[in-house]
Amino acid sequence: MNIEQQLNGIQNRRMAAQDRFLVRIEKREDDAEQMIGELCRNGQKVLYVFPIGGKYREGTKLELVSFLIRNNYA
């Protein structure tokens, strides 16, 4: 086995690990998006989450997804 084959193997393993990581993150984001609810307050759409064992929170979709992932609710 020469150095070039070794470097190719390392690169392939690194790319495979990165792909697995991205799939895992996308799945968590999808799970978090499904937990977001929608209310209508004074004619305005309000997004919220109320995870089991957690706190009620309102915000934008991005803020709520980040909150759910950061606190391991999704």
CHARMM-style PDB file with segment names, atoms N, HN, CA, C and O in Angstrom:
ATOM      1  N   MET     1       0.850  -1.174   0.000  1.00  0.00      PROA
ATOM      2  CA  MET     1       0.000   0.000   0.000  1.00  0.00      PROA
ATOM      3  C   MET     1       0.896   1.238   0.000  1.00  0.00      PROA
ATOM      4  O   MET     1       1.740   1.407   0.881  1.00  0.00      PROA
ATOM      5  N   ASN     2       0.706   2.084  -0.981  1.00  0.00      PROA
ATOM      6  HN  ASN     2       0.020   1.947  -1.696  1.00  0.00      PROA
ATOM      7  CA  ASN     2       1.524   3.294  -1.036  1.00  0.00      PROA
ATOM      8  C   ASN     2       0.793   4.464  -0.373  1.00  0.00      PROA
ATOM      9  O   ASN     2      -0.363   4.341   0.032  1.00  0.00      PROA
ATOM     10  N   ILE     3       1.471   5.570  -0.275  1.00  0.00      PROA
ATOM     11  HN  ILE     3       2.410   5.670  -0.604  1.00  0.00      PROA
ATOM     12  CA  ILE     3       0.940   6.732   0.435  1.00  0.00      PROA
ATOM     13  C   ILE     3      -0.310   7.294  -0.242  1.00  0.00      PROA
ATOM     14  O   ILE     3      -1.214   7.779   0.439  1.00  0.00      PROA
ATOM     15  N   GLU     4      -0.370   7.236  -1.559  1.00  0.00      PROA
ATOM     16  HN  GLU     4       0.364   6.842  -2.112  1.00  0.00      PROA
ATOM     17  CA  GLU     4      -1.529   7.777  -2.271  1.00  0.00      PROA
ATOM     18  C   GLU     4      -2.783   6.963  -1.957  1.00  0.00      PROA
ATOM     19  O   GLU     4      -3.853   7.537  -1.756  1.00  0.00      PROA
ATOM     20  N   GLN     5      -2.669   5.659  -1.914  1.00  0.00      PROA
ATOM     21  HN  GLN     5      -1.800   5.193  -2.078  1.00  0.00      PROA
ATOM     22  CA  GLN     5      -3.810   4.820  -1.556  1.00  0.00      PROA
ATOM     23  C   GLN     5      -4.247   5.086  -0.119  1.00  0.00      PROA
ATOM     24  O   GLN     5      -5.439   5.099   0.188  1.00  0.00      PROA
ATOM     25  N   GLN     6      -3.282   5.295   0.738  1.00  0.00      PROA
ATOM     26  HN  GLN     6      -2.314   5.285   0.488  1.00  0.00      PROA
ATOM     27  CA  GLN     6      -3.590   5.581   2.128  1.00  0.00      PROA
ATOM     28  C   GLN     6      -4.337   6.908   2.260  1.00  0.00      PROA
ATOM     29  O   GLN     6      -5.323   6.998   2.991  1.00  0.00      PROA
ATOM     30  N   LEU     7      -3.872   7.927   1.558  1.00  0.00      PROA
ATOM     31  HN  LEU     7      -3.071   7.854   0.964  1.00  0.00      PROA
ATOM     32  CA  LEU     7      -4.537   9.238   1.596  1.00  0.00      PROA
ATOM     33  C   LEU     7      -5.942   9.163   1.000  1.00  0.00      PROA
ATOM     34  O   LEU     7      -6.863   9.797   1.516  1.00  0.00      PROA
ATOM     35  N   ASN     8      -6.116   8.402  -0.073  1.00  0.00      PROA
ATOM     36  HN  ASN     8      -5.368   7.888  -0.492  1.00  0.00      PROA
ATOM     37  CA  ASN     8      -7.448   8.228  -0.656  1.00  0.00      PROA
ATOM     38  C   ASN     8      -8.390   7.538   0.321  1.00  0.00      PROA
ATOM     39  O   ASN     8      -9.559   7.911   0.425  1.00  0.00      PROA
ATOM     40  N   GLY     9      -7.893   6.544   1.031  1.00  0.00      PROA
ATOM     41  HN  GLY     9      -6.943   6.241   0.946  1.00  0.00      PROA
ATOM     42  CA  GLY     9      -8.708   5.856   2.031  1.00  0.00      PROA
ATOM     43  C   GLY     9      -9.132   6.787   3.153  1.00  0.00      PROA
ATOM     44  O   GLY     9     -10.281   6.758   3.592  1.00  0.00      PROA
ATOM     45  N   ILE    10      -8.200   7.612   3.615  1.00  0.00      PROA
ATOM     46  HN  ILE    10      -7.267   7.635   3.257  1.00  0.00      PROA
ATOM     47  CA  ILE    10      -8.511   8.580   4.669  1.00  0.00      PROA
ATOM     48  C   ILE    10      -9.566   9.565   4.188  1.00  0.00      PROA
ATOM     49  O   ILE    10     -10.518   9.867   4.908  1.00  0.00      PROA
ATOM     50  N   GLN    11      -9.391  10.066   2.963  1.00  0.00      PROA
ATOM     51  HN  GLN    11      -8.618   9.821   2.379  1.00  0.00      PROA
ATOM     52  CA  GLN    11     -10.352  11.029   2.398  1.00  0.00      PROA
ATOM     53  C   GLN    11     -11.730  10.394   2.243  1.00  0.00      PROA
ATOM     54  O   GLN    11     -12.737  11.035   2.542  1.00  0.00      PROA
ATOM     55  N   ASN    12     -11.794   9.155   1.784  1.00  0.00      PROA
ATOM     56  HN  ASN    12     -10.976   8.634   1.541  1.00  0.00      PROA
ATOM     57  CA  ASN    12     -13.083   8.472   1.619  1.00  0.00      PROA
ATOM     58  C   ASN    12     -13.779   8.284   2.963  1.00  0.00      PROA
ATOM     59  O   ASN    12     -14.989   8.483   3.065  1.00  0.00      PROA
ATOM     60  N   ARG    13     -13.030   7.906   3.988  1.00  0.00      PROA
ATOM     61  HN  ARG    13     -12.047   7.745   3.904  1.00  0.00      PROA
ATOM     62  CA  ARG    13     -13.624   7.744   5.319  1.00  0.00      PROA
ATOM     63  C   ARG    13     -14.116   9.074   5.862  1.00  0.00      PROA
ATOM     64  O   ARG    13     -15.175   9.139   6.487  1.00  0.00      PROA
ATOM     65  N   ARG    14     -13.354  10.135   5.626  1.00  0.00      PROA
ATOM     66  HN  ARG    14     -12.494  10.082   5.118  1.00  0.00      PROA
ATOM     67  CA  ARG    14     -13.754  11.469   6.077  1.00  0.00      PROA
ATOM     68  C   ARG    14     -15.041  11.914   5.394  1.00  0.00      PROA
ATOM     69  O   ARG    14     -15.938  12.448   6.046  1.00  0.00      PROA
ATOM     70  N   MET    15     -15.135  11.699   4.092  1.00  0.00      PROA
ATOM     71  HN  MET    15     -14.406  11.265   3.563  1.00  0.00      PROA
ATOM     72  CA  MET    15     -16.346  12.077   3.346  1.00  0.00      PROA
ATOM     73  C   MET    15     -17.550  11.260   3.807  1.00  0.00      PROA
ATOM     74  O   MET    15     -18.650  11.800   3.916  1.00  0.00      PROA
ATOM     75  N   ALA    16     -17.362   9.971   4.079  1.00  0.00      PROA
ATOM     76  HN  ALA    16     -16.468   9.532   3.991  1.00  0.00      PROA
ATOM     77  CA  ALA    16     -18.456   9.122   4.556  1.00  0.00      PROA
ATOM     78  C   ALA    16     -18.942   9.596   5.930  1.00  0.00      PROA
ATOM     79  O   ALA    16     -20.145   9.621   6.187  1.00  0.00      PROA
ATOM     80  N   ALA    17     -18.015   9.970   6.806  1.00  0.00      PROA
ATOM     81  HN  ALA    17     -17.037   9.950   6.598  1.00  0.00      PROA
ATOM     82  CA  ALA    17     -18.384  10.470   8.128  1.00  0.00      PROA
ATOM     83  C   ALA    17     -19.138  11.787   8.019  1.00  0.00      PROA
ATOM     84  O   ALA    17     -20.098  12.020   8.754  1.00  0.00      PROA
ATOM     85  N   GLN    18     -18.710  12.640   7.111  1.00  0.00      PROA
ATOM     86  HN  GLN    18     -17.931  12.451   6.514  1.00  0.00      PROA
ATOM     87  CA  GLN    18     -19.387  13.918   6.913  1.00  0.00      PROA
ATOM     88  C   GLN    18     -20.802  13.689   6.377  1.00  0.00      PROA
ATOM     89  O   GLN    18     -21.734  14.368   6.807  1.00  0.00      PROA
ATOM     90  N   ASP    19     -20.976  12.770   5.470  1.00  0.00      PROA
ATOM     91  HN  ASP    19     -20.219  12.218   5.120  1.00  0.00      PROA
ATOM     92  CA  ASP    19     -22.307  12.451   4.940  1.00  0.00      PROA
ATOM     93  C   ASP    19     -23.222  11.927   6.036  1.00  0.00      PROA
ATOM     94  O   ASP    19     -24.388  12.314   6.107  1.00  0.00      PROA
ATOM     95  N   ARG    20     -22.706  11.048   6.892  1.00  0.00      PROA
ATOM     96  HN  ARG    20     -21.758  10.733   6.834  1.00  0.00      PROA
ATOM     97  CA  ARG    20     -23.516  10.525   7.998  1.00  0.00      PROA
ATOM     98  C   ARG    20     -23.923  11.647   8.941  1.00  0.00      PROA
ATOM     99  O   ARG    20     -25.060  11.674   9.413  1.00  0.00      PROA
ATOM    100  N   PHE    21     -23.014  12.569   9.223  1.00  0.00      PROA
ATOM    101  HN  PHE    21     -22.090  12.547   8.841  1.00  0.00      PROA
ATOM    102  CA  PHE    21     -23.298  13.705  10.090  1.00  0.00      PROA
ATOM    103  C   PHE    21     -24.408  14.576   9.497  1.00  0.00      PROA
ATOM    104  O   PHE    21     -25.337  14.964  10.205  1.00  0.00      PROA
ATOM    105  N   LEU    22     -24.315  14.881   8.211  1.00  0.00      PROA
ATOM    106  HN  LEU    22     -23.560  14.566   7.636  1.00  0.00      PROA
ATOM    107  CA  LEU    22     -25.317  15.729   7.568  1.00  0.00      PROA
ATOM    108  C   LEU    22     -26.690  15.065   7.566  1.00  0.00      PROA
ATOM    109  O   LEU    22     -27.700  15.737   7.778  1.00  0.00      PROA
ATOM    110  N   VAL    23     -26.741  13.762   7.330  1.00  0.00      PROA
ATOM    111  HN  VAL    23     -25.920  13.216   7.157  1.00  0.00      PROA
ATOM    112  CA  VAL    23     -28.011  13.042   7.355  1.00  0.00      PROA
ATOM    113  C   VAL    23     -28.615  13.106   8.752  1.00  0.00      PROA
ATOM    114  O   VAL    23     -29.818  13.316   8.904  1.00  0.00      PROA
ATOM    115  N   ARG    24     -27.780  12.926   9.770  1.00  0.00      PROA
ATOM    116  HN  ARG    24     -26.802  12.756   9.646  1.00  0.00      PROA
ATOM    117  CA  ARG    24     -28.260  12.959  11.152  1.00  0.00      PROA
ATOM    118  C   ARG    24     -28.799  14.343  11.516  1.00  0.00      PROA
ATOM    119  O   ARG    24     -29.841  14.446  12.163  1.00  0.00      PROA
ATOM    120  N   ILE    25     -28.105  15.407  11.110  1.00  0.00      PROA
ATOM    121  HN  ILE    25     -27.258  15.324  10.584  1.00  0.00      PROA
ATOM    122  CA  ILE    25     -28.550  16.774  11.394  1.00  0.00      PROA
ATOM    123  C   ILE    25     -29.855  17.079  10.663  1.00  0.00      PROA
ATOM    124  O   ILE    25     -30.757  17.679  11.247  1.00  0.00      PROA
ATOM    125  N   GLU    26     -29.970  16.677   9.401  1.00  0.00      PROA
ATOM    126  HN  GLU    26     -29.237  16.189   8.927  1.00  0.00      PROA
ATOM    127  CA  GLU    26     -31.198  16.911   8.642  1.00  0.00      PROA
ATOM    128  C   GLU    26     -32.378  16.197   9.276  1.00  0.00      PROA
ATOM    129  O   GLU    26     -33.482  16.741   9.302  1.00  0.00      PROA
ATOM    130  N   LYS    27     -32.171  14.995   9.787  1.00  0.00      PROA
ATOM    131  HN  LYS    27     -31.274  14.552   9.766  1.00  0.00      PROA
ATOM    132  CA  LYS    27     -33.243  14.251  10.448  1.00  0.00      PROA
ATOM    133  C   LYS    27     -33.688  14.977  11.717  1.00  0.00      PROA
ATOM    134  O   LYS    27     -34.884  15.071  11.992  1.00  0.00      PROA
ATOM    135  N   ARG    28     -32.729  15.490  12.491  1.00  0.00      PROA
ATOM    136  HN  ARG    28     -31.757  15.414  12.268  1.00  0.00      PROA
ATOM    137  CA  ARG    28     -33.082  16.233  13.706  1.00  0.00      PROA
ATOM    138  C   ARG    28     -33.846  17.508  13.370  1.00  0.00      PROA
ATOM    139  O   ARG    28     -34.788  17.870  14.075  1.00  0.00      PROA
ATOM    140  N   GLU    29     -33.443  18.199  12.287  1.00  0.00      PROA
ATOM    141  HN  GLU    29     -32.678  17.905  11.714  1.00  0.00      PROA
ATOM    142  CA  GLU    29     -34.155  19.403  11.875  1.00  0.00      PROA
ATOM    143  C   GLU    29     -35.577  19.075  11.436  1.00  0.00      PROA
ATOM    144  O   GLU    29     -36.506  19.816  11.758  1.00  0.00      PROA
ATOM    145  N   ASP    30     -35.760  17.986  10.711  1.00  0.00      PROA
ATOM    146  HN  ASP    30     -35.005  17.384  10.448  1.00  0.00      PROA
ATOM    147  CA  ASP    30     -37.098  17.574  10.288  1.00  0.00      PROA
ATOM    148  C   ASP    30     -37.970  17.239  11.496  1.00  0.00      PROA
ATOM    149  O   ASP    30     -39.140  17.618  11.547  1.00  0.00      PROA
ATOM    150  N   ASP    31     -37.402  16.532  12.462  1.00  0.00      PROA
ATOM    151  HN  ASP    31     -36.451  16.224  12.421  1.00  0.00      PROA
ATOM    152  CA  ASP    31     -38.140  16.201  13.684  1.00  0.00      PROA
ATOM    153  C   ASP    31     -38.532  17.472  14.436  1.00  0.00      PROA
ATOM    154  O   ASP    31     -39.646  17.570  14.949  1.00  0.00      PROA
ATOM    155  N   ALA    32     -37.627  18.439  14.504  1.00  0.00      PROA
ATOM    156  HN  ALA    32     -36.722  18.359  14.087  1.00  0.00      PROA
ATOM    157  CA  ALA    32     -37.905  19.696  15.204  1.00  0.00      PROA
ATOM    158  C   ALA    32     -38.994  20.485  14.490  1.00  0.00      PROA
ATOM    159  O   ALA    32     -39.853  21.075  15.145  1.00  0.00      PROA
ATOM    160  N   GLU    33     -38.976  20.508  13.165  1.00  0.00      PROA
ATOM    161  HN  GLU    33     -38.278  20.028  12.633  1.00  0.00      PROA
ATOM    162  CA  GLU    33     -39.993  21.242  12.413  1.00  0.00      PROA
ATOM    163  C   GLU    33     -41.385  20.656  12.645  1.00  0.00      PROA
ATOM    164  O   GLU    33     -42.372  21.391  12.639  1.00  0.00      PROA
ATOM    165  N   GLN    34     -41.472  19.353  12.847  1.00  0.00      PROA
ATOM    166  HN  GLN    34     -40.670  18.756  12.852  1.00  0.00      PROA
ATOM    167  CA  GLN    34     -42.765  18.723  13.097  1.00  0.00      PROA
ATOM    168  C   GLN    34     -43.308  19.067  14.479  1.00  0.00      PROA
ATOM    169  O   GLN    34     -44.511  18.947  14.709  1.00  0.00      PROA
ATOM    170  N   MET    35     -42.459  19.488  15.390  1.00  0.00      PROA
ATOM    171  HN  MET    35     -41.481  19.586  15.203  1.00  0.00      PROA
ATOM    172  CA  MET    35     -42.880  19.837  16.747  1.00  0.00      PROA
ATOM    173  C   MET    35     -43.406  21.269  16.848  1.00  0.00      PROA
ATOM    174  O   MET    35     -43.973  21.647  17.873  1.00  0.00      PROA
ATOM    175  N   ILE    36     -43.224  22.058  15.805  1.00  0.00      PROA
ATOM    176  HN  ILE    36     -42.764  21.750  14.972  1.00  0.00      PROA
ATOM    177  CA  ILE    36     -43.633  23.467  15.826  1.00  0.00      PROA
ATOM    178  C   ILE    36     -45.124  23.567  15.548  1.00  0.00      PROA
ATOM    179  O   ILE    36     -45.639  22.990  14.590  1.00  0.00      PROA
ATOM    180  N   GLY    37     -45.805  24.315  16.413  1.00  0.00      PROA
ATOM    181  HN  GLY    37     -45.387  24.784  17.191  1.00  0.00      PROA
ATOM    182  CA  GLY    37     -47.234  24.558  16.242  1.00  0.00      PROA
ATOM    183  C   GLY    37     -47.480  25.976  15.752  1.00  0.00      PROA
ATOM    184  O   GLY    37     -46.567  26.801  15.714  1.00  0.00      PROA
ATOM    185  N   GLU    38     -48.717  26.245  15.381  1.00  0.00      PROA
ATOM    186  HN  GLU    38     -49.459  25.574  15.412  1.00  0.00      PROA
ATOM    187  CA  GLU    38     -49.070  27.550  14.828  1.00  0.00      PROA
ATOM    188  C   GLU    38     -50.350  28.052  15.482  1.00  0.00      PROA
ATOM    189  O   GLU    38     -51.344  27.332  15.565  1.00  0.00      PROA
ATOM    190  N   LEU    39     -50.309  29.293  15.942  1.00  0.00      PROA
ATOM    191  HN  LEU    39     -49.501  29.878  15.874  1.00  0.00      PROA
ATOM    192  CA  LEU    39     -51.476  29.951  16.522  1.00  0.00      PROA
ATOM    193  C   LEU    39     -51.823  31.174  15.686  1.00  0.00      PROA
ATOM    194  O   LEU    39     -51.003  31.671  14.914  1.00  0.00      PROA
ATOM    195  N   CYS    40     -53.044  31.647  15.853  1.00  0.00      PROA
ATOM    196  HN  CYS    40     -53.711  31.244  16.480  1.00  0.00      PROA
ATOM    197  CA  CYS    40     -53.451  32.895  15.208  1.00  0.00      PROA
ATOM    198  C   CYS    40     -53.815  33.869  16.321  1.00  0.00      PROA
ATOM    199  O   CYS    40     -54.799  33.667  17.031  1.00  0.00      PROA
ATOM    200  N   ARG    41     -53.024  34.920  16.471  1.00  0.00      PROA
ATOM    201  HN  ARG    41     -52.224  35.084  15.894  1.00  0.00      PROA
ATOM    202  CA  ARG    41     -53.248  35.908  17.512  1.00  0.00      PROA
ATOM    203  C   ARG    41     -53.395  37.276  16.856  1.00  0.00      PROA
ATOM    204  O   ARG    41     -52.459  37.780  16.236  1.00  0.00      PROA
ATOM    205  N   ASN    42     -54.570  37.868  16.996  1.00  0.00      PROA
ATOM    206  HN  ASN    42     -55.331  37.458  17.499  1.00  0.00      PROA
ATOM    207  CA  ASN    42     -54.875  39.171  16.400  1.00  0.00      PROA
ATOM    208  C   ASN    42     -54.627  39.169  14.898  1.00  0.00      PROA
ATOM    209  O   ASN    42     -54.146  40.159  14.347  1.00  0.00      PROA
ATOM    210  N   GLY    43     -54.947  38.085  14.243  1.00  0.00      PROA
ATOM    211  HN  GLY    43     -55.338  37.281  14.690  1.00  0.00      PROA
ATOM    212  CA  GLY    43     -54.779  37.983  12.803  1.00  0.00      PROA
ATOM    213  C   GLY    43     -53.353  37.698  12.362  1.00  0.00      PROA
ATOM    214  O   GLY    43     -53.089  37.601  11.163  1.00  0.00      PROA
ATOM    215  N   GLN    44     -52.436  37.563  13.295  1.00  0.00      PROA
ATOM    216  HN  GLN    44     -52.650  37.641  14.268  1.00  0.00      PROA
ATOM    217  CA  GLN    44     -51.042  37.285  12.978  1.00  0.00      PROA
ATOM    218  C   GLN    44     -50.722  35.822  13.277  1.00  0.00      PROA
ATOM    219  O   GLN    44     -51.201  35.259  14.262  1.00  0.00      PROA
ATOM    220  N   LYS    45     -49.920  35.227  12.431  1.00  0.00      PROA
ATOM    221  HN  LYS    45     -49.531  35.685  11.631  1.00  0.00      PROA
ATOM    222  CA  LYS    45     -49.488  33.854  12.637  1.00  0.00      PROA
ATOM    223  C   LYS    45     -48.345  33.840  13.649  1.00  0.00      PROA
ATOM    224  O   LYS    45     -47.352  34.547  13.483  1.00  0.00      PROA
ATOM    225  N   VAL    46     -48.493  33.028  14.700  1.00  0.00      PROA
ATOM    226  HN  VAL    46     -49.300  32.453  14.834  1.00  0.00      PROA
ATOM    227  CA  VAL    46     -47.486  32.918  15.746  1.00  0.00      PROA
ATOM    228  C   VAL    46     -47.048  31.462  15.820  1.00  0.00      PROA
ATOM    229  O   VAL    46     -47.880  30.566  15.961  1.00  0.00      PROA
ATOM    230  N   LEU    47     -45.748  31.228  15.726  1.00  0.00      PROA
ATOM    231  HN  LEU    47     -45.073  31.956  15.611  1.00  0.00      PROA
ATOM    232  CA  LEU    47     -45.203  29.872  15.826  1.00  0.00      PROA
ATOM    233  C   LEU    47     -44.763  29.627  17.254  1.00  0.00      PROA
ATOM    234  O   LEU    47     -44.236  30.524  17.913  1.00  0.00      PROA
ATOM    235  N   TYR    48     -44.984  28.392  17.741  1.00  0.00      PROA
ATOM    236  HN  TYR    48     -45.413  27.663  17.207  1.00  0.00      PROA
ATOM    237  CA  TYR    48     -44.627  28.073  19.113  1.00  0.00      PROA
ATOM    238  C   TYR    48     -44.202  26.617  19.229  1.00  0.00      PROA
ATOM    239  O   TYR    48     -44.471  25.804  18.345  1.00  0.00      PROA
ATOM    240  N   VAL    49     -43.537  26.303  20.330  1.00  0.00      PROA
ATOM    241  HN  VAL    49     -43.318  26.964  21.048  1.00  0.00      PROA
ATOM    242  CA  VAL    49     -43.239  24.923  20.716  1.00  0.00      PROA
ATOM    243  C   VAL    49     -43.521  24.798  22.204  1.00  0.00      PROA
ATOM    244  O   VAL    49     -43.358  25.749  22.968  1.00  0.00      PROA
ATOM    245  N   PHE    50     -43.947  23.606  22.598  1.00  0.00      PROA
ATOM    246  HN  PHE    50     -44.079  22.833  21.977  1.00  0.00      PROA
ATOM    247  CA  PHE    50     -44.166  23.297  24.006  1.00  0.00      PROA
ATOM    248  C   PHE    50     -43.771  21.843  24.212  1.00  0.00      PROA
ATOM    249  O   PHE    50     -44.625  20.971  24.371  1.00  0.00      PROA
ATOM    250  N   PRO    51     -42.440  21.588  24.208  1.00  0.00      PROA
ATOM    251  CA  PRO    51     -41.975  20.201  24.309  1.00  0.00      PROA
ATOM    252  C   PRO    51     -42.318  19.597  25.674  1.00  0.00      PROA
ATOM    253  O   PRO    51     -42.434  20.307  26.673  1.00  0.00      PROA
ATOM    254  N   ILE    52     -42.476  18.291  25.692  1.00  0.00      PROA
ATOM    255  HN  ILE    52     -42.382  17.714  24.880  1.00  0.00      PROA
ATOM    256  CA  ILE    52     -42.776  17.585  26.933  1.00  0.00      PROA
ATOM    257  C   ILE    52     -41.620  17.777  27.898  1.00  0.00      PROA
ATOM    258  O   ILE    52     -40.470  17.495  27.560  1.00  0.00      PROA
ATOM    259  N   GLY    53     -41.920  18.253  29.089  1.00  0.00      PROA
ATOM    260  HN  GLY    53     -42.854  18.482  29.363  1.00  0.00      PROA
ATOM    261  CA  GLY    53     -40.888  18.491  30.086  1.00  0.00      PROA
ATOM    262  C   GLY    53     -40.099  19.757  29.837  1.00  0.00      PROA
ATOM    263  O   GLY    53     -39.082  19.991  30.490  1.00  0.00      PROA
ATOM    264  N   GLY    54     -40.547  20.576  28.906  1.00  0.00      PROA
ATOM    265  HN  GLY    54     -41.373  20.386  28.375  1.00  0.00      PROA
ATOM    266  CA  GLY    54     -39.811  21.794  28.565  1.00  0.00      PROA
ATOM    267  C   GLY    54     -40.641  23.036  28.766  1.00  0.00      PROA
ATOM    268  O   GLY    54     -41.718  22.989  29.361  1.00  0.00      PROA
ATOM    269  N   LYS    55     -40.138  24.144  28.271  1.00  0.00      PROA
ATOM    270  HN  LYS    55     -39.264  24.182  27.788  1.00  0.00      PROA
ATOM    271  CA  LYS    55     -40.806  25.425  28.403  1.00  0.00      PROA
ATOM    272  C   LYS    55     -41.520  25.800  27.111  1.00  0.00      PROA
ATOM    273  O   LYS    55     -41.080  25.462  26.012  1.00  0.00      PROA
ATOM    274  N   TYR    56     -42.627  26.502  27.274  1.00  0.00      PROA
ATOM    275  HN  TYR    56     -42.984  26.776  28.167  1.00  0.00      PROA
ATOM    276  CA  TYR    56     -43.339  27.065  26.136  1.00  0.00      PROA
ATOM    277  C   TYR    56     -42.484  28.182  25.566  1.00  0.00      PROA
ATOM    278  O   TYR    56     -41.922  28.985  26.311  1.00  0.00      PROA
ATOM    279  N   ARG    57     -42.385  28.232  24.242  1.00  0.00      PROA
ATOM    280  HN  ARG    57     -42.841  27.580  23.637  1.00  0.00      PROA
ATOM    281  CA  ARG    57     -41.572  29.260  23.605  1.00  0.00      PROA
ATOM    282  C   ARG    57     -42.189  29.642  22.275  1.00  0.00      PROA
ATOM    283  O   ARG    57     -42.665  28.787  21.528  1.00  0.00      PROA
ATOM    284  N   GLU    58     -42.175  30.943  21.986  1.00  0.00      PROA
ATOM    285  HN  GLU    58     -41.788  31.637  22.593  1.00  0.00      PROA
ATOM    286  CA  GLU    58     -42.621  31.466  20.701  1.00  0.00      PROA
ATOM    287  C   GLU    58     -41.422  32.065  19.990  1.00  0.00      PROA
ATOM    288  O   GLU    58     -40.451  32.483  20.620  1.00  0.00      PROA
ATOM    289  N   GLY    59     -41.508  32.100  18.663  1.00  0.00      PROA
ATOM    290  HN  GLY    59     -42.297  31.761  18.152  1.00  0.00      PROA
ATOM    291  CA  GLY    59     -40.434  32.706  17.890  1.00  0.00      PROA
ATOM    292  C   GLY    59     -40.566  32.377  16.422  1.00  0.00      PROA
ATOM    293  O   GLY    59     -41.599  31.887  15.965  1.00  0.00      PROA
ATOM    294  N   THR    60     -39.507  32.655  15.695  1.00  0.00      PROA
ATOM    295  HN  THR    60     -38.669  33.053  16.066  1.00  0.00      PROA
ATOM    296  CA  THR    60     -39.482  32.322  14.275  1.00  0.00      PROA
ATOM    297  C   THR    60     -39.173  30.836  14.129  1.00  0.00      PROA
ATOM    298  O   THR    60     -38.765  30.174  15.083  1.00  0.00      PROA
ATOM    299  N   LYS    61     -39.373  30.334  12.933  1.00  0.00      PROA
ATOM    300  HN  LYS    61     -39.705  30.872  12.158  1.00  0.00      PROA
ATOM    301  CA  LYS    61     -39.124  28.914  12.686  1.00  0.00      PROA
ATOM    302  C   LYS    61     -37.666  28.553  12.963  1.00  0.00      PROA
ATOM    303  O   LYS    61     -37.388  27.524  13.578  1.00  0.00      PROA
ATOM    304  N   LEU    62     -36.749  29.379  12.521  1.00  0.00      PROA
ATOM    305  HN  LEU    62     -36.974  30.216  12.021  1.00  0.00      PROA
ATOM    306  CA  LEU    62     -35.323  29.124  12.721  1.00  0.00      PROA
ATOM    307  C   LEU    62     -34.962  29.125  14.202  1.00  0.00      PROA
ATOM    308  O   LEU    62     -34.222  28.253  14.657  1.00  0.00      PROA
ATOM    309  N   GLU    63     -35.477  30.098  14.964  1.00  0.00      PROA
ATOM    310  HN  GLU    63     -36.078  30.807  14.595  1.00  0.00      PROA
ATOM    311  CA  GLU    63     -35.201  30.158  16.399  1.00  0.00      PROA
ATOM    312  C   GLU    63     -35.727  28.930  17.117  1.00  0.00      PROA
ATOM    313  O   GLU    63     -35.052  28.380  17.988  1.00  0.00      PROA
ATOM    314  N   LEU    64     -36.935  28.494  16.755  1.00  0.00      PROA
ATOM    315  HN  LEU    64     -37.483  28.941  16.048  1.00  0.00      PROA
ATOM    316  CA  LEU    64     -37.543  27.352  17.426  1.00  0.00      PROA
ATOM    317  C   LEU    64     -36.812  26.054  17.100  1.00  0.00      PROA
ATOM    318  O   LEU    64     -36.607  25.218  17.980  1.00  0.00      PROA
ATOM    319  N   VAL    65     -36.421  25.884  15.843  1.00  0.00      PROA
ATOM    320  HN  VAL    65     -36.588  26.563  15.128  1.00  0.00      PROA
ATOM    321  CA  VAL    65     -35.671  24.679  15.464  1.00  0.00      PROA
ATOM    322  C   VAL    65     -34.342  24.656  16.204  1.00  0.00      PROA
ATOM    323  O   VAL    65     -33.939  23.609  16.711  1.00  0.00      PROA
ATOM    324  N   SER    66     -33.656  25.792  16.274  1.00  0.00      PROA
ATOM    325  HN  SER    66     -33.983  26.642  15.862  1.00  0.00      PROA
ATOM    326  CA  SER    66     -32.378  25.868  16.996  1.00  0.00      PROA
ATOM    327  C   SER    66     -32.573  25.553  18.474  1.00  0.00      PROA
ATOM    328  O   SER    66     -31.765  24.837  19.066  1.00  0.00      PROA
ATOM    329  N   PHE    67     -33.635  26.081  19.073  1.00  0.00      PROA
ATOM    330  HN  PHE    67     -34.291  26.663  18.592  1.00  0.00      PROA
ATOM    331  CA  PHE    67     -33.929  25.829  20.480  1.00  0.00      PROA
ATOM    332  C   PHE    67     -34.153  24.345  20.732  1.00  0.00      PROA
ATOM    333  O   PHE    67     -33.607  23.791  21.686  1.00  0.00      PROA
ATOM    334  N   LEU    68     -34.946  23.697  19.890  1.00  0.00      PROA
ATOM    335  HN  LEU    68     -35.389  24.147  19.115  1.00  0.00      PROA
ATOM    336  CA  LEU    68     -35.254  22.284  20.073  1.00  0.00      PROA
ATOM    337  C   LEU    68     -34.017  21.405  19.923  1.00  0.00      PROA
ATOM    338  O   LEU    68     -33.819  20.459  20.685  1.00  0.00      PROA
ATOM    339  N   ILE    69     -33.198  21.724  18.944  1.00  0.00      PROA
ATOM    340  HN  ILE    69     -33.359  22.493  18.325  1.00  0.00      PROA
ATOM    341  CA  ILE    69     -31.981  20.913  18.721  1.00  0.00      PROA
ATOM    342  C   ILE    69     -30.965  21.169  19.836  1.00  0.00      PROA
ATOM    343  O   ILE    69     -30.363  20.233  20.361  1.00  0.00      PROA
ATOM    344  N   ARG    70     -30.782  22.429  20.189  1.00  0.00      PROA
ATOM    345  HN  ARG    70     -31.271  23.190  19.762  1.00  0.00      PROA
ATOM    346  CA  ARG    70     -29.802  22.790  21.219  1.00  0.00      PROA
ATOM    347  C   ARG    70     -30.126  22.135  22.562  1.00  0.00      PROA
ATOM    348  O   ARG    70     -29.220  21.732  23.291  1.00  0.00      PROA
ATOM    349  N   ASN    71     -31.421  22.029  22.890  1.00  0.00      PROA
ATOM    350  HN  ASN    71     -32.157  22.356  22.297  1.00  0.00      PROA
ATOM    351  CA  ASN    71     -31.828  21.458  24.174  1.00  0.00      PROA
ATOM    352  C   ASN    71     -32.215  19.987  24.074  1.00  0.00      PROA
ATOM    353  O   ASN    71     -32.827  19.442  24.993  1.00  0.00      PROA
ATOM    354  N   ASN    72     -31.861  19.345  22.967  1.00  0.00      PROA
ATOM    355  HN  ASN    72     -31.364  19.788  22.221  1.00  0.00      PROA
ATOM    356  CA  ASN    72     -32.059  17.902  22.743  1.00  0.00      PROA
ATOM    357  C   ASN    72     -33.514  17.464  22.876  1.00  0.00      PROA
ATOM    358  O   ASN    72     -33.787  16.372  23.375  1.00  0.00      PROA
ATOM    359  N   TYR    73     -34.456  18.308  22.433  1.00  0.00      PROA
ATOM    360  HN  TYR    73     -34.234  19.195  22.028  1.00  0.00      PROA
ATOM    361  CA  TYR    73     -35.851  17.905  22.357  1.00  0.00      PROA
ATOM    362  C   TYR    73     -36.129  17.197  21.036  1.00  0.00      PROA
ATOM    363  O   TYR    73     -37.084  16.429  20.927  1.00  0.00      PROA
ATOM    364  N   ALA    74     -35.298  17.455  20.043  1.00  0.00      PROA
ATOM    365  HN  ALA    74     -34.522  18.079  20.132  1.00  0.00      PROA
ATOM    366  CA  ALA    74     -35.471  16.816  18.734  1.00  0.00      PROA
ATOM    367  C   ALA    74     -34.240  16.009  18.394  1.00  0.00      PROA
ATOM    368  OT1 ALA    74     -34.182  15.390  17.332  1.00  0.00      PROA
TER     369      ALA     74
END
